[in-house]
Amino acid sequence: GIKVKRRNKLLVVLDTSGSIQMPEVEEFFGEIHQIWRQGSDIYIIECDVKIHKEYPYRGQLPSEIKGRGGNDSTPPILFANEKYRPDAILFFTDGYVPAPRIDPRCPLLWIISSNGIAIDDPHLDKLQGQKLKIVKH
């Protein structure tokens, strides 16, 4: 018989607050690209205190990133719960983000930049879901 492999529907949230620098954005997109190459459908949200841009990832780095303000992790979780309904949320950040005020309806993975907050920092205990830190090779 024929077995059809279902593609994962992932919502990727890019923290675009003022504390995120361009090298971190490039690091994030390096990871996003590898996930995309494995066959996942990726929808990206750029968010600081609000969602600035949303688009499907097609293998290209965007020409510009919108944001550079404060930080709020609730708007993308609300978007996921009410509009997009992904299989999982991947939240790329430096870790200096407040915990969402609502619970996600799917698994949530916090991906911390290589020069972001330490993985054992007590602040990360406030963030629901799994945490992963990018390691430079």
C-alpha positions, 0 to 999 in steps of 0.5 A: 500500500501507499503511506502518505506522510503528513507534514508538520504544521509549525508556527514559528514566532520570531522575537523582534524586540529591541534586545534581538540583534541581526546576528541572532535573527540570522542564527534563528533563520539558520535553524528555521531553514533546517527544520523547513528542509526536513519537510515541515510547513512553517508559518512565521510571525514577527512579534515584539509587543504585537504581531508586525508581520506574518508569512509562510516560510519558503526558504528565504531570509526576509529582507527586513524584520519588523519590530524593535520595541518591547516584548509580549509573548501573548499575541502569538499564542492567541494567534495560534489558539484562535486562527492558525491552530498549528501542531506546535509553536517554536518561539525563537527568542533571547529568553528575555520575554514575559510568560504568556498570559494564556496557555497554548493549545499545542506544544510550545518550544522556547528556542533561546539564542546562543548569546541569550539568557542562560538555560538554567536561569530561574526566569525560564522556569516561568515559561511554560513548555520545553526550552532549548538553547542554540549552541554555536559550533 
